[in-house]
Amino acid sequence: MPYENTDSLPQETQSLPQEAKQIFMAAFNAASSDGMSEDGAHEVAWNSVRNTFIQDSNGEWSFKADKIDSRSRTGAMPGG
């Protein structure tokens, strides 16, 4: 069953930043619509979150360093 909004996500996602919740929801819904089982779709969703975010020893989530750099690029062409 797809998630309608981030408020309906599983309890274990509630500590995620809003952007990570959006990633989780989009990945879960896409995997689910492709016919994946609910457990499989949750695994895909968590892998998608962990691809962009990292959890520290205190349980806090933040963008991975390499993802921060790519988010700050403007997309301007070199020499222009």
C-alpha positions in Angstrom: 0.0 0.0 0.0 1.6 3.3 -1.0 2.2 6.1 1.5 0.1 9.2 0.9 2.3 11.6 3.0 5.2 11.5 5.3 3.0 11.5 8.4 1.8 8.0 7.4 5.3 6.5 7.3 6.4 3.8 9.8 7.3 4.9 13.3 11.0 4.1 12.7 11.2 6.9 10.1 10.0 9.6 12.3 13.5 10.6 13.4 14.5 11.2 9.7 14.8 14.8 8.4 12.0 15.8 6.1 14.0 15.4 2.9 14.9 11.8 4.0 11.3 11.0 4.7 10.4 12.2 1.1 13.1 10.0 -0.3 11.8 7.0 1.8 8.3 7.6 0.7 9.1 8.0 -3.0 11.4 4.9 -3.1 8.9 2.8 -1.2 6.0 3.8 -3.4 8.0 3.2 -6.6 9.2 -0.2 -5.5 5.7 -1.1 -4.3 4.1 0.0 -7.6 6.7 -2.2 -9.5 5.2 -5.2 -7.7 7.8 -5.6 -4.9 6.6 -7.1 -1.6 6.1 -4.7 1.3 9.3 -5.9 3.1 11.3 -5.6 -0.1 9.9 -2.1 -0.7 10.9 -1.1 2.8 14.4 -2.4 2.2 14.6 -0.4 -1.0 13.4 2.7 0.8 15.9 2.4 3.6 18.7 1.8 1.1 17.7 5.0 -0.8 17.8 7.0 2.4 21.2 5.6 3.4 22.5 6.4 -0.1 22.0 10.2 0.7 22.0 10.4 4.5 24.2 9.0 7.3 23.2 8.3 10.9 25.7 9.2 13.6 26.2 7.5 16.9 23.6 9.7 18.5 21.0 8.6 16.0 21.0 12.0 14.2 20.7 11.8 10.4 22.6 14.2 8.1 23.5 14.5 4.4 26.6 12.5 3.4 29.5 14.9 2.7 29.6 13.9 -1.0 25.9 14.6 -1.3 26.2 18.1 0.2 28.8 19.0 -2.4 26.5 17.9 -5.3 23.5 19.8 -3.8 25.4 23.1 -3.7 26.3 23.1 -7.4 24.4 25.5 -9.5 24.7 23.7 -12.8 26.4 26.6 -14.5 28.5 25.8 -17.5 32.3 26.1 -17.2 33.7 29.3 -18.6 30.3 31.0 -18.6 
